[in-house]
Amino acid sequence: MQDCVFCKIVKKEIPAEVVYENDDILVFKDIKPAAPVHLLLIPKKHIPTFFDLKEEDAGLLGELHLAAARVAREMGLEKGFRLTGNCNQDAGQLVFHLHYHLLAGRTLHWPPG
């Protein structure tokens, strides 16, 4: 997607503080953190929302979850973290490129919103 800010980060057209990357996944720090640790986990493949997922994307979702666990472990977040994804405007999705927020570093309350 030409105007997608996350696609531009994947292409290195916009800088980001990357904490993990492989062929399919990019994990970077959120520029407006809502917690002491606030990371964004994105597939490099442009998928606008969870509704746009296809059967062939199942492995990619698994990779995103494995990356979350790996990064959390490497950052010493054994006390816990929250992994959340927003789908469409009413849920608060601002960038229409599927992504998860990994939040940690403080007590997170429920319900979140």
C-alpha positions, 0 to 999 in steps of 0.5 A: 500500500503506497500511503501506509506508514507501516509499509514505509517503515518496512521499506526503511523510508521512515525510521523506526526503533526496531527491536526485532526483525525477520523476513516476515515480521517487524517489531518496533517501539511505538512513538506515542507509548501508552506504557513503559514498554510499548511495541508494535508487531507488524507483518511485513505483508500489507494486510489492512485489518483482521477482516482481510486475513486469508487462510494462507496468513495463518502461519504469519499470525503464528509468527507474530505471536512467537515474535511477541514471546521472543521479544518479551523474553529478551526484554525481561518481561516475565512479570507479564505483558499485554498483546492487543490488536484493534480492528477498524475505527470503532476499536481504535485502529488508526493505521490500517495495516494489521498490527499488535500492541505489546504493552508492559512495564506497569500494572495493566488494568482490565477492562482496558477501554 
